Amino acid sequence: MSLQTQHEITTDLSSQVSRRSGTQVLVLLASLAALGTLATNIILPSFPSMGAELGISSREMGLTLSYFFVAFAVGQLLVGPVSDRYGRKWLVIGGLLIFSLGSLLCAYASSLHTLLAGRVVQALGVCAASVLSRAIARDLFEGEALARILALIMVAMAAAPGFSPILGSASDTFLGWRATFGLVALVGILVALGYAITIGETHVAERRQSVSASAIIVQYAKLISDARFFRPAIAVSLIVGGLYAFFGAAPAVLMVDMGLSSFELGLLFAGTVVVVFASGLLAPRFAHRWGAARVATCGILLALLGGTSVYLVQDQHNLVIFTLALTVFLAGMGTVNPLGTALTLQPFGHQAGVASALLGFLQMSCAALGTWATTTLPLPAAAAMGLVLAVFSLLALLVFVVGRKATTGI
C-alpha cells in the first residue's frame, strides 16, 4: 500500500471519529490503556482483609500481582501481531469481556488458588485493551494530533496506579474486597460497550498484514539480539519492575508494619503520581540539554540511591525517612522511564509495534520477578523490597552504562 493511500485511510477514519465526540474517544482510549493498572492497584488496600479471609498473609498476597504480570507479559506478545492480521475490534471487546469474567471469578474466590486463576484470566483479557490502545490511536490519528493523544494516554496510565488505591480503599471500607472486583468487572463491561458504540474497528482490511508465526518469532529474536534495543530495554524494564515490586510490598510494609490505614495508603500512592509525573516532565528538557543517555544514567543513579536508602532505613519503621528514600527512587524511575523507552524504540520506527510489544513483555516480566522476590525472600517485607529496588537498579546501571559504547544511536 502506498503512503498516499495510507494517509487517505487515516484521514477518512479520523473524519469519522471527529463526527463523534472527540472527548468520548479520548476517554475510551485512556480507559483502555489504564484498565490493567487499575485492576492491579485498586486491590492493594484490600490485601490485609483479603489475606485474613483467605488465610494467607498480606505479603503472600503479592503473588496475585506476580501471576497477573506473567500472564499480561505473555499475552501482549500475541495480541499485537494478531490484531495486525485480523483487526482490533473483536480482540478489544472479547478481551474486556474475558477480563470482566476473570474479575467475577476473583470476587467469588474462596481460596488463593482460585484467586490466582482469576487474576490470570483478568490479565489475559485486559492485555489486549492496554496494548491496542496505542495501536488504535495510530490508526485514527497522525502527526501532532497523534502526539497529543498519546501524551494524554500516557498521563492516564501514570495516574491510574496512584489514584486507584483510593477508590479501592473506599470500596473495601464500605462494601468489602469482593465488591471491588465486581466494580472492576462492571468497568470492563462499560468500556467494552463504549468502545463498540463509539470507535469500533479502526484497522481496516486494506491495512492488514498476513504474518506467519515463524516470521514474528524471527522479528522478536532479531530485536532482543540487537544491542541498541536490548540494553536500554532491559535497563528501563528493571527500573519499572522495581516500581511494581514496591506496589506489591507496600501493603505489608506500610499497613502491617507501619500502621497506615487503607485510605492513608491510597493517599501515599497518589503522592507517587506527583513525583513520577514531575520527573517525567523534566526529563525531556534535561535530555535536550545534556543528552538522553546521560540524563537516563543520572536517573538510574537516583533510583539506585533511593533503593539502597530504602534498604538501609527499613528497620527503623519511620514513615518520614522511608518516604524520603522512596521519593528518591521514584524520581529516578520517573526520569528513566520516558527516556529509556524513547532510546529503546527510536532505532526501530519500521517495526514499532513489535518493538513496543517486546518492551512491554520485558517490563511486565521484571515486574513479575520483582513482586515474586518481595514475596518469597526470607527477609522482612521492607528489607526484601529495599533489596529488590537496590539490586534491580544496580543491574540496570551495569547493563546501560557498560553497553553505551557498544550501542549505536544512543
N, C-alpha and C positions, 0 to 999 in steps of 0.2 A: 504494500500500500504506500502511495506517495505521501510526502509530508503535507502537501496541499490537501489531499483527501482526509488525512488525519485531522488537520486543522478544521476542515469543514464539518467533520463529525463532532468534534469537540464544541465548535461554535453552535451547532444545532442542539446538542444536549444542554449546553449552558443556557440557550434561549428558552428551552422547555422548562428548565428549572427556574429561570428568572420569572416565568409566568406564575409560578407558585410562590409561596412565602420564602424569601431568602433566609429569614430568621429560622423558620422551621427546618430548612435543610441544614443550616449550621448547627442547630441544637441536636439534630439527629446524628450528624457526623461526630460531634463531640461526645454524644452519648455512646455511640458505637465504640469510640476509642477508649472511653473511661470506664466502661462497664466491667471489664475484667479486674481493674484495680479496685473499683467499688466493691465487688464481690469478695475481694481479698481482705481489704482493710476494715470493712464495716463490721466484721465479726470479732476483731481484736479485743474490744472492751468486754466481749462476752466470754472470753476464754476461761476465766475463773468459774463462772456459773455453768458453762458447758462441761468443763472438766469435772466439776463436783457432781453433776447429774450422771455423767457417763463413767465416773470412777477413774479418771485419769488426772494428771497434774496439768497446771497451766503451761508448763514448759513442754510437756509431751504434745500439747495441742498444736505446737509448731509444725508437727507432721502434716497437719491439714494444709499448710502453706507449701511444704515441700512437694507433696503429691500433686497439688494444683499446678505448681510451676513446671514440674516434669511433663505433665500432660499438655500444658499450654505450649511448652517449648517444642515438643514433637509435632503437635497439631499444626502449628503455624508453618512448618516446613512444607506441609502438604497443601495447605489452603491456597497460598499464592499461585503456584503452578496450576492447580485445578481450576481456580477462578479465571485464570488467563485462557483456559481451554473452554470452559462451559459457562462462564458468566458469573456475576456477583450475586444476583438477587436471591436465588434459592439457597446458596451457601449461607448468606447472612440470615435469612428468615429461618431456615432449618436449624442453623447453629444457635440462634436465640431461643428457639423452642426447646432444643436439647438442653441448653443452659437452664431454662426455667424448670424442666423436668429434674435436672440434677439438683437444683435448689430445693425443690419439694422433697426429693429423696433425703437431702440433708436435714430438712425440717422435721422429718419423721424418724430420723435415725435414733436407734436405741443402743448403739454400740459404736466404738471407734472405727471398726471395720466398715460399717455401713456409712458412717460419716465420710470416711476417706473415699469410698466408692462414689458417693455423691459429689465430692469435690472434684474427682477425676472427670465425671460426666459434665460438671459445670465448665471445667477448663476446656474440654474438647469442644464444647458448644460455643463458648464465648471467644475462643481464639480467632474464629472466623470474623466476628464483628470487629475485634480490635485490629487485626492485621489489615482487613479490607477497607477500613475507614480511610486510610491514606490512599489506597488504590482508587476508591470511589471518588475522592477529591481530585485525583489526577484525571479521572475520566471526565469530570464535569467542568474543570477549570484549567486555565493555563496562565503563564506569565505572572503578573503581580497579583491577580485575583487568587491564583493557586497559592502563592506565598502567604497571603493574608489568611486564607482558610486553614492552611497547615499550621500557621502560628497559633491561631485560636484553638485548633485541635490539641496542640501541644500544651497550651495553657490548661485546658480541661483535664488532660492526662496528668499534669503536675498537681492540679488542685484536688483531684479525686482522692489520692491516698492521705491527704492531710485532713480533709473535712468529712470524709465518710465515717471515721470513728465517732464523731459527734452524733451523727444520725444513728449509728449502731448503738451508742450508749443510751440514747433516748428510747430506742426500740426495746433494748434489753431491760431497761428500768421499768417501763410501763407495760410492756407486752410479753417480754421473755425472749430468749435467744431463738426459739423456734420461729417466732413471728418475724424475726429479722430475715431468715431465709425465705419466708413467704413473701415478704416485701420485695426482696431481690427478684424472686420469680415473677412477681407482678410487673416490676420494672422491665424485665426482659420481654414479657409479652407485649407491653405497651410500646416499647421501642420497635419490636418486630412489626406491629400494626402500623405505627407511624412511618416506618421505612417503606412498607409495601404500598401505602397510600400516597406518600409524598415523593419518594425518589424512585423506587422500583429498579429495573435493570438499567445499568449505565455502561456496561461493557458490551457494545453491540457486536453482532455477528461478524461484521467486516473487520473488526479489530482482533478477533480471537485467533489464537495460535495453537496448533496441534504439536505438542512437545512430548516426546516419549519419556518414560520414567528413567531410562538409562541416560538420556541427554540431560535431564535435571540433575541426576547424581553427578555427572561429569562436571556440570556447572558449579555445583557446591564444592566438589573436590578441588577444582582449579582455584576457587576463591580462598578456601582455607589454607591452601599451599602457597598463596601469594602473600609475601611479607607485607606488602602495602595494606592488605586487608587484615591479616592475622594479628599483627602486633597492636595496632590501635583498637581493634575489635575486642581482643582479649583483655586489654587494659581497662577499657570502659565497662566491659561486662563484669569484671571483678569488682569494680567500684560500685556498680549498680547492684551486684549481688550482695555486697556489704550492706547497702541500704535496706534491702529486703530482709537480711539477717537481723538488722535492728528492729524492723517491724515485727518479725516473728518472736523475738525475745522480749520485746517491750512490755507485754502484759505481765510476764513473770517478774521482770526486773522492777518495773515501775508500780505495778499494782500490788503484787505479793510482797516484794522486798521493801519497797519504799512507801507503800500505803496510799497510793493515789486512787481516787475513785475512777469509775469508768468515764465520767464526764471530764475530770481533770486530765485523764489520758487523752481524750479527744481533743482538748484544748492544746496539749503539748504537740500532738500530731499536726494540728492546724498551724502551729508555730513553725514546724519543719517546712511547710509550704513557703512561708515568707523567706526563710533562709535560702532554700534551694532556688526559688524563683528569682530572688535578688541577685544571687551569684550567677545564675544563668543569664540574666540580662546584662551583667557587667562583663561576662567572659568574652563575647564577640568584640566589645570595644577594646579590651586589653589585647585581644588577638590581633586586631587591626594595627595596633601599635608595635607589639613585640613578637607577633607570630603565633599561630595556633598551637604548634608543637611545644613551644616554650611555655606558654600560658597553661596548656594542658599538663605539662610536667609539674608546674607550680601547684596546680590543683591536686594532682596525685600526692605531692608532698604534704599539702594541707590535710588531705584525707588520712595519710599515714600518721601525721602528728596527732590528729583528732582521735583516730582509732587506738593509737598507743596510749594516749591520755585516758581514754575510757577504760582501758585495761588496768592502768596504774591506779586509778581512783575508785575502781569498782567496789573495793572492800570498805570504803568509807560510808556508803549509803547516804551520801549527801546530795540532795537533788540539785542544788545550785551548781556545785562543782561538776556533777555528772552532765548537767545540761550544757554547761560551757564547753566541756570537752566534746560532747556530741555535736554542738554547733560548729566547731572547727571542722569536724568530719563532713558535716552536711554542706558547709561552704565549699570544701574541696570537691565533693561529689557534684554539686551544682555547677561547678566550673568545668569539670572533666566531661560531664555527660553530653552537652551540646557540641563541644569542640571535638571530643573523641568520636562522636557519631559522624560529624562532618568529615573528619580526617579518614574515617573508615570508608565512607560511601563516595567521597569525592572522585577517586580514580575510576569509579565503575558506573558512570552515568548510563552506559549502554545496557547494563543489567542491574539497574537499581532495585527492581522488585526482588530478585533472587538475593542480592546482597543484603537488602533490608530484612528479609525473612531469616537469613542465616545469622545476622547480627542479633535479631530478636531471639533466636534459638539459643545463642551463646549467653545472652543476658539472663534469660529465664533458667538456663542450666546452672549458671553461677548462683542465681537466687535460690534454686532448689538445694544446691550444695551448701550454701551459707545457712539457710534455715535448718537443714538437716544437722549441720555441725553444731549449731547452738542448742539443738535439742538433745544430741547424743553425747557430746563431750563430757567426760567425768569431772566437770567443774561447776561451780555456782553459775547461775544463769548469766549474771552480769559479767563474770570473768570470761565465760565462753563467748559472749557477744563481743567483748572488747578484743579478745584474741582473734576472732574471725575478722573483725574490722582491720586490725593491725596487719595480719598475715595477708589478707586479700589486697590491701593497699601496697604492701611491700612487693608482692608478686607483680602487681600492676606496674609499679615503678621499674622493676627489673626488666619486664617484658618491653615496656615502652621505651625506656631510655637506651637499653642495650641495642634495641632494634632500629633506633632512629637513623643511624648512619647507613644501615642496610636497606632502609625503606625509602624508596624514591617518591617524590611528590609530597613529602611531609616536612 
